């Protein structure tokens, strides 16, 4: 499944909010951890004037010292885990993607928003670039500056959005392994709604929208019931399911806000069409708006 946990940090408290939950994954799955900070030399240089440009080397050196001190501080909080630290130079998203790509089993764990500054980078844009550019699995939490909550290290269940496609279902083997390792309940969900094209029929024909919606709900429930039975045969003992009326991303995000201490596991691509939604765009929306951590797996 996973071979290592890579945690990118930027020195901010928000970026470090991923650490408690990432520690659960590393400890339970027995994964070594690599902490990394990236000094974006280009970003630093762009803020210098002609007069201060001569100080670039000393600023980078100071940034390196501060980064190493911060990583050592975080590493001390991870006692009991095998932890290594590294400070790199380059464009943050590129460095993260390249380091993770050395091992396809590396799980990247990061917050989706940090702080900007001399030795810090905006994790919102970095996380989005990594989400789109990396082929490695990602464990993402949304941590905003205005969010004053303390992120507690608790995961009680796994929410799995499905759309009926084989690509979306490709996450299920990983779901089984994670659920068994962490002893978590699995909740399968499928969103259903009438396709917009159904509202633009011929004037002389008015569809029975209530009947159509009822059929979509029944199809979703039958599909989820069979999927739950499949997971139970695979060895899971705590499996539930729910059909959600509405658009995929909105329903997933709303459900996660109502059920704290859950983790969403989903794929980045599905299929489009009647009663299906494109998981690529849905995944990005869920990452932005879900209050729960999201484990994103890339479809082959």
Residue pairs with C-beta under 8 A, 6 or more apart in sequence:
1 29
1 105
1 174
1 177
1 178
2 25
2 29
2 31
2 105
2 106
2 107
2 137
3 31
3 103
3 105
3 106
4 31
4 32
4 33
4 34
4 103
4 105
4 106
4 107
5 22
5 25
5 26
5 31
5 32
5 33
5 34
5 106
5 107
5 109
6 33
6 34
6 36
6 96
6 99
6 100
6 106
6 107
6 108
6 109
6 136
7 18
7 19
7 22
7 33
7 34
7 35
7 36
7 74
7 108
7 109
7 110
8 15
8 36
8 37
8 38
8 92
8 96
8 108
8 110
8 123
8 126
9 15
9 16
9 35
9 36
9 37
9 70
9 71
9 74
10 37
10 38
10 92
10 114
10 115
10 119
10 120
10 121
10 123
11 37
11 66
11 67
11 70
11 115
11 117
11 119
11 120
12 114
12 115
12 120
12 123
14 111
14 113
14 114
14 115
14 123
14 143
14 144
14 145
15 110
15 111
15 114
15 115
15 123
15 143
16 74
16 111
17 111
17 141
17 143
17 151
18 109
18 110
18 111
18 139
18 140
18 141
18 143
18 151
18 293
19 74
19 77
19 78
20 151
20 152
20 153
21 109
21 139
21 141
21 151
21 153
21 155
21 293
22 33
22 109
22 139
23 77
23 78
23 81
23 153
24 153
24 155
24 182
25 31
25 107
25 109
25 139
26 32
26 33
26 78
26 81
27 80
27 81
28 181
28 182
29 178
29 181
31 107
32 81
32 82
32 83
32 84
33 78
33 81
33 82
33 83
33 84
34 83
34 84
34 85
34 86
34 99
35 71
35 74
35 75
35 83
35 84
35 85
35 86
36 71
36 85
36 86
36 87
36 88
36 95
36 96
36 99
37 67
37 70
37 71
37 86
37 87
37 88
37 119
38 87
38 88
38 89
38 90
38 91
38 92
38 95
38 96
38 121
39 60
39 63
39 64
39 67
39 87
39 88
39 89
39 119
40 90
40 91
40 92
40 121
41 56
41 60
41 89
41 90
42 91
43 121
44 56
44 59
44 60
44 63
44 118
44 119
45 53
45 56
47 118
48 55
48 56
59 118
60 89
63 118
63 119
64 87
66 119
67 87
67 119
68 85
68 87
71 85
71 86
71 87
72 85
75 83
75 85
88 95
88 99
92 121
92 126
93 125
93 126
93 129
93 130
93 133
96 108
96 110
96 126
96 130
96 134
97 129
97 130
97 133
97 134
97 136
99 106
100 106
100 108
100 134
100 136
101 134
101 135
101 136
104 135
104 136
106 136
107 136
107 137
107 138
107 139
108 130
108 134
108 136
108 137
108 138
108 139
109 138
109 139
109 140
110 123
110 126
110 127
110 130
110 138
110 139
110 140
111 123
111 127
111 140
111 141
111 142
111 143
112 123
112 124
112 127
112 128
112 140
112 141
112 142
112 143
112 287
112 288
113 122
113 123
113 124
113 127
113 142
113 143
113 144
113 145
114 120
114 121
114 122
114 123
114 124
114 126
114 143
115 122
115 145
116 122
127 140
127 287
128 284
130 138
131 138
131 140
131 268
131 283
131 284
131 287
131 296
134 298
135 298
136 298
137 174
137 295
137 296
137 297
137 298
138 295
138 296
139 293
139 294
139 295
139 296
140 287
140 293
140 294
140 295
140 296
141 151
141 293
141 294
142 287
142 288
142 289
142 290
142 291
143 151
154 261
155 182
155 184
155 261
155 262
155 263
155 293
156 184
156 185
156 261
156 262
157 184
157 185
157 186
157 187
157 259
157 261
157 262
157 263
158 175
158 178
158 179
158 184
158 185
158 186
158 187
158 262
158 263
158 264
158 265
159 187
159 189
159 252
159 255
159 256
159 259
159 262
159 263
159 264
159 265
159 292
160 171
160 172
160 175
160 186
160 187
160 188
160 189
160 264
160 265
160 266
161 168
161 189
161 190
161 191
161 248
161 252
161 264
161 266
161 279
161 282
161 286
162 168
162 169
162 188
162 189
162 190
162 223
162 224
162 227
163 190
163 191
163 248
163 270
163 271
163 276
163 277
163 279
164 190
164 223
164 271
164 275
164 276
165 270
165 271
165 276
167 267
167 269
167 270
167 271
167 279
167 299
168 266
168 267
168 270
168 271
168 279
169 227
170 267
170 297
170 299
170 300
171 265
171 266
171 267
171 297
172 227
172 230
172 231
172 234
174 265
174 295
174 297
175 186
175 231
175 265
176 231
176 234
176 235
176 236
178 184
178 265
178 295
179 185
179 186
179 236
179 238
180 235
180 236
184 238
184 263
185 238
185 239
185 240
186 231
186 236
186 238
186 239
186 240
187 239
187 240
187 241
187 242
187 259
187 262
188 224
188 227
188 228
188 231
188 239
188 240
188 241
188 242
189 224
189 241
189 242
189 243
189 244
189 251
189 252
189 255
190 220
190 223
190 224
190 241
190 243
190 244
191 220
191 243
191 244
191 245
191 246
191 247
191 248
191 251
191 252
191 277
192 213
192 216
192 217
192 219
192 220
192 243
192 244
192 245
192 275
193 213
193 216
193 245
193 246
193 247
193 275
194 209
194 212
194 213
194 216
195 273
195 274
195 275
198 207
198 209
198 212
201 207
213 245
216 275
217 243
217 245
219 275
220 243
220 275
221 241
221 243
224 241
224 242
224 243
225 241
227 241
228 239
228 240
228 241
231 239
232 239
242 255
244 251
244 252
244 255
245 251
247 277
248 277
248 279
248 282
249 277
249 281
249 282
249 285
249 286
249 289
250 285
252 264
252 266
252 282
252 286
252 290
253 285
253 286
253 289
253 290
253 291
256 262
256 264
256 286
256 290
256 291
256 292
257 290
257 291
259 292
260 291
260 292
261 292
262 292
263 292
263 293
263 294
263 295
264 286
264 290
264 292
264 293
264 294
264 295
265 294
265 295
265 297
266 279
266 282
266 283
266 286
266 294
266 295
266 296
266 297
267 279
267 283
267 296
267 297
267 298
267 299
268 279
268 280
268 283
268 296
268 297
268 298
268 299
269 278
269 279
269 280
269 298
269 299
270 276
270 277
270 278
270 279
270 280
270 282
271 278
272 278
283 294
283 296
286 294
287 294
287 296
